[in-house]
Amino acid sequence: MRFLRLFWFQFKLYVSNQYFFWLTITSTVSIFILQYTIAYANHGLNDSIVWIRSAVFGLWASCTTAAGSIGYQRFQGTLPYIINTRYDERGSLVALLLPASSYGLLAFPISFSLAKVFSVSIGKIDFKFILMVILLWVAAATMDILIAAFFTLTPNALVYEALISIPILLLAGVFGNEKFSLALMNISQYFLPLTIPIKVLLYPNSSINILAYIVSLILWILLILIMVTRINDLARKKGSLKII
């Protein structure tokens, strides 16, 4: 319950920021309009990939804001109060970072609503679809934690947010034709947790390599543990992060 209260508190702070609030909305709407225009010109409005790709883009756009979350709290001087509590500091940091990916889920109902309004094919929304959205969120949240931890080592994290947005989506096969995307996904699925959920959402008839998802997720979790240990060493033993 303590974690949920911390998360809810951080979530309210997150959505109260106008930049964070509108980023998911504008990113989803803009990419949807772009894809709709192309699909309309090519008579491809019967393809559900239009709205699903827009939703994935909007979700990840929100996730990238976590890159500078720890650094921003450090800049404000509130980071010591977040981690130096009776509650586990790792849980406090996770509660700080989760709002980015959680709020990003709003991209799916936004994109779905746009698809309904503009008569774009919705496709089949079943248990498999919902499960893939959940796995996508888990992957995005995990990647958020590592990226945020890594960017703690640089004072320019906010500047670098754009550098992790499109490149990761390209590697995950979000953009490109089906043949190219699937070929790329068969490689990136082993080191990017986002790939498998995106692959199944965009191409429902493709195979599900759950082992690749688990392997990539474990890889990122191990990297998180290594990075957190490194940051903890710098902060507590050397004081170079100016956290304590």
VEXLUM-531591 format. One record per residue (C-alpha): y, x, z; residue number from 1. Coordinates in steps of 0.1 Angstrom, whole numbers, m for minus. Layout:
REM VEXLUM-531591
+-------+-------+-------+-------+
:     Y :     X :     Z : tikol :
+-------+-------+-------+-------+
:     Y :     X :     Z :   NUM :
...
+-------+-------+-------+-------+
***
This chain:
REM VEXLUM-531591
+-------+-------+-------+-------+
:     Y :     X :     Z : tikol :
+-------+-------+-------+-------+
:     0 :     0 :     0 :     1 :
:    24 :    29 :     8 :     2 :
:    19 :    42 :   m27 :     3 :
:    26 :     8 :   m43 :     4 :
:    58 :     5 :   m23 :     5 :
:    68 :    40 :   m34 :     6 :
:    60 :    31 :   m70 :     7 :
:    79 :    m2 :   m69 :     8 :
:   109 :    16 :   m54 :     9 :
:   109 :    42 :   m81 :    10 :
:   102 :    16 :  m108 :    11 :
:   133 :    m4 :   m98 :    12 :
:   154 :    28 :   m99 :    13 :
:   140 :    37 :  m133 :    14 :
:   148 :     3 :  m150 :    15 :
:   182 :     3 :  m134 :    16 :
:   191 :    32 :  m156 :    17 :
:   205 :    17 :  m188 :    18 :
:   193 :    46 :  m209 :    19 :
:   157 :    42 :  m198 :    20 :
:   159 :     4 :  m199 :    21 :
:   171 :     3 :  m235 :    22 :
:   151 :    32 :  m249 :    23 :
:   118 :    14 :  m250 :    24 :
:   134 :   m17 :  m265 :    25 :
:   154 :     0 :  m292 :    26 :
:   127 :    25 :  m301 :    27 :
:   101 :    m3 :  m306 :    28 :
:   125 :   m26 :  m325 :    29 :
:   138 :     2 :  m348 :    30 :
:   104 :    15 :  m358 :    31 :
:    92 :   m21 :  m363 :    32 :
:   121 :   m29 :  m386 :    33 :
:   115 :     3 :  m406 :    34 :
:    78 :    m5 :  m410 :    35 :
:    84 :   m41 :  m417 :    36 :
:   108 :   m32 :  m446 :    37 :
:    82 :    m8 :  m461 :    38 :
:    53 :   m33 :  m456 :    39 :
:    74 :   m62 :  m471 :    40 :
:    82 :   m41 :  m502 :    41 :
:    45 :   m33 :  m506 :    42 :
:    32 :   m67 :  m497 :    43 :
:    15 :   m53 :  m467 :    44 :
:    25 :   m78 :  m440 :    45 :
:   m12 :   m88 :  m435 :    46 :
:   m18 :   m54 :  m418 :    47 :
:   m17 :   m55 :  m380 :    48 :
:   m10 :   m17 :  m379 :    49 :
:    27 :   m26 :  m384 :    50 :
:    32 :   m40 :  m349 :    51 :
:     6 :   m19 :  m331 :    52 :
:    21 :    14 :  m344 :    53 :
:    55 :     2 :  m333 :    54 :
:    42 :    m6 :  m298 :    55 :
:    25 :    28 :  m295 :    56 :
:    58 :    45 :  m306 :    57 :
:    78 :    25 :  m280 :    58 :
:    54 :    33 :  m252 :    59 :
:    54 :    70 :  m259 :    60 :
:    92 :    70 :  m263 :    61 :
:    94 :    57 :  m227 :    62 :
:    68 :    82 :  m216 :    63 :
:    89 :   112 :  m228 :    64 :
:   116 :   104 :  m203 :    65 :
:    92 :   116 :  m175 :    66 :
:    97 :   151 :  m188 :    67 :
:   130 :   156 :  m170 :    68 :
:   123 :   133 :  m140 :    69 :
:   115 :   160 :  m115 :    70 :
:   143 :   182 :  m127 :    71 :
:   167 :   153 :  m126 :    72 :
:   158 :   145 :   m90 :    73 :
:   162 :   182 :   m82 :    74 :
:   197 :   182 :   m98 :    75 :
:   206 :   151 :   m77 :    76 :
:   194 :   169 :   m46 :    77 :
:   169 :   141 :   m38 :    78 :
:   137 :   159 :   m46 :    79 :
:   133 :   175 :   m11 :    80 :
:   134 :   140 :     4 :    81 :
:   108 :   128 :   m20 :    82 :
:    82 :   154 :   m14 :    83 :
:    89 :   164 :    22 :    84 :
:    76 :   132 :    39 :    85 :
:    46 :   123 :    60 :    86 :
:    31 :   108 :    28 :    87 :
:    12 :   132 :     5 :    88 :
:    37 :   150 :   m17 :    89 :
:    14 :   147 :   m48 :    90 :
:    13 :   109 :   m44 :    91 :
:    51 :   108 :   m40 :    92 :
:    55 :   128 :   m73 :    93 :
:    30 :   105 :   m91 :    94 :
:    49 :    75 :   m79 :    95 :
:    81 :    91 :   m93 :    96 :
:    66 :    97 :  m127 :    97 :
:    45 :    65 :  m133 :    98 :
:    74 :    42 :  m140 :    99 :
:    80 :    59 :  m174 :   100 :
:    46 :    50 :  m188 :   101 :
:    44 :    17 :  m169 :   102 :
:    77 :     4 :  m183 :   103 :
:    66 :    16 :  m217 :   104 :
:    39 :   m10 :  m218 :   105 :
:    68 :   m35 :  m225 :   106 :
:    67 :   m22 :  m260 :   107 :
:    35 :   m42 :  m267 :   108 :
:    49 :   m77 :  m260 :   109 :
:    81 :   m68 :  m277 :   110 :
:    64 :   m56 :  m309 :   111 :
:    39 :   m86 :  m307 :   112 :
:    69 :  m110 :  m305 :   113 :
:    85 :   m94 :  m335 :   114 :
:    53 :   m97 :  m354 :   115 :
:    52 :  m134 :  m347 :   116 :
:    88 :  m139 :  m357 :   117 :
:    85 :  m120 :  m389 :   118 :
:    51 :  m134 :  m398 :   119 :
:    33 :  m100 :  m396 :   120 :
:    m5 :  m101 :  m391 :   121 :
:   m15 :   m98 :  m354 :   122 :
:   m51 :   m89 :  m359 :   123 :
:   m77 :   m95 :  m333 :   124 :
:   m67 :   m92 :  m297 :   125 :
:   m98 :   m92 :  m276 :   126 :
:  m113 :   m74 :  m246 :   127 :
:  m117 :   m42 :  m266 :   128 :
:   m80 :   m42 :  m276 :   129 :
:   m69 :   m47 :  m240 :   130 :
:   m92 :   m20 :  m228 :   131 :
:   m78 :     4 :  m254 :   132 :
:   m42 :    m4 :  m243 :   133 :
:   m53 :     4 :  m207 :   134 :
:   m69 :    37 :  m217 :   135 :
:   m38 :    45 :  m237 :   136 :
:   m16 :    39 :  m206 :   137 :
:   m40 :    61 :  m185 :   138 :
:   m38 :    89 :  m211 :   139 :
:     0 :    86 :  m214 :   140 :
:     5 :    86 :  m176 :   141 :
:   m18 :   117 :  m173 :   142 :
:     1 :   136 :  m200 :   143 :
:    34 :   126 :  m184 :   144 :
:    24 :   143 :  m151 :   145 :
:    15 :   175 :  m168 :   146 :
:    46 :   176 :  m191 :   147 :
:    69 :   168 :  m162 :   148 :
:    53 :   195 :  m140 :   149 :
:    56 :   220 :  m169 :   150 :
:    92 :   212 :  m176 :   151 :
:   100 :   217 :  m139 :   152 :
:    99 :   254 :  m147 :   153 :
:   129 :   250 :  m170 :   154 :
:   164 :   237 :  m162 :   155 :
:   167 :   223 :  m197 :   156 :
:   139 :   197 :  m196 :   157 :
:   161 :   168 :  m207 :   158 :
:   171 :   188 :  m238 :   159 :
:   134 :   193 :  m247 :   160 :
:   123 :   157 :  m244 :   161 :
:   127 :   151 :  m282 :   162 :
:   104 :   180 :  m289 :   163 :
:    74 :   163 :  m273 :   164 :
:    79 :   129 :  m288 :   165 :
:    72 :   129 :  m325 :   166 :
:    49 :   161 :  m326 :   167 :
:    24 :   146 :  m302 :   168 :
:    24 :   113 :  m321 :   169 :
:    18 :   131 :  m353 :   170 :
:   m11 :   151 :  m338 :   171 :
:   m25 :   118 :  m324 :   172 :
:   m25 :   104 :  m359 :   173 :
:     0 :    76 :  m354 :   174 :
:    17 :    83 :  m387 :   175 :
:     2 :    89 :  m421 :   176 :
:   m24 :    71 :  m443 :   177 :
:   m58 :    62 :  m429 :   178 :
:   m77 :    90 :  m445 :   179 :
:   m53 :   117 :  m433 :   180 :
:   m49 :   102 :  m398 :   181 :
:   m86 :    98 :  m392 :   182 :
:   m93 :   134 :  m403 :   183 :
:   m66 :   146 :  m379 :   184 :
:   m78 :   123 :  m351 :   185 :
:  m113 :   138 :  m353 :   186 :
:   m98 :   171 :  m343 :   187 :
:   m71 :   161 :  m318 :   188 :
:   m93 :   136 :  m299 :   189 :
:  m108 :   166 :  m280 :   190 :
:   m75 :   178 :  m266 :   191 :
:   m51 :   148 :  m267 :   192 :
:   m62 :   118 :  m245 :   193 :
:   m39 :    95 :  m265 :   194 :
:   m59 :    99 :  m297 :   195 :
:   m90 :    78 :  m290 :   196 :
:   m71 :    47 :  m278 :   197 :
:   m46 :    50 :  m307 :   198 :
:   m75 :    55 :  m332 :   199 :
:   m92 :    23 :  m321 :   200 :
:   m60 :     3 :  m319 :   201 :
:   m48 :    13 :  m354 :   202 :
:   m83 :    13 :  m370 :   203 :
:  m105 :   m12 :  m352 :   204 :
:  m135 :    m5 :  m373 :   205 :
:  m135 :    33 :  m365 :   206 :
:  m161 :    47 :  m341 :   207 :
:  m152 :    52 :  m304 :   208 :
:  m159 :    87 :  m291 :   209 :
:  m156 :    80 :  m254 :   210 :
:  m169 :   115 :  m247 :   211 :
:  m139 :   130 :  m265 :   212 :
:  m116 :   108 :  m245 :   213 :
:  m131 :   119 :  m212 :   214 :
:  m132 :   156 :  m222 :   215 :
:   m95 :   156 :  m232 :   216 :
:   m85 :   137 :  m200 :   217 :
:  m104 :   161 :  m178 :   218 :
:   m87 :   190 :  m197 :   219 :
:   m53 :   176 :  m189 :   220 :
:   m61 :   169 :  m153 :   221 :
:   m73 :   205 :  m148 :   222 :
:   m41 :   217 :  m164 :   223 :
:   m22 :   195 :  m140 :   224 :
:   m40 :   210 :  m110 :   225 :
:   m32 :   245 :  m123 :   226 :
:     4 :   237 :  m129 :   227 :
:     9 :   220 :   m96 :   228 :
:    m6 :   250 :   m78 :   229 :
:    18 :   273 :   m97 :   230 :
:    48 :   251 :   m89 :   231 :
:    38 :   248 :   m52 :   232 :
:    35 :   286 :   m51 :   233 :
:    70 :   291 :   m65 :   234 :
:    85 :   264 :   m44 :   235 :
:    70 :   272 :   m10 :   236 :
:    63 :   309 :   m11 :   237 :
:    91 :   322 :   m34 :   238 :
:   116 :   294 :   m33 :   239 :
:   125 :   299 :   m69 :   240 :
:   125 :   262 :   m78 :   241 :
:   151 :   254 :   m52 :   242 :
:   131 :   225 :   m40 :   243 :
:   129 :   236 :    m4 :   244 :
+-------+-------+-------+-------+
***
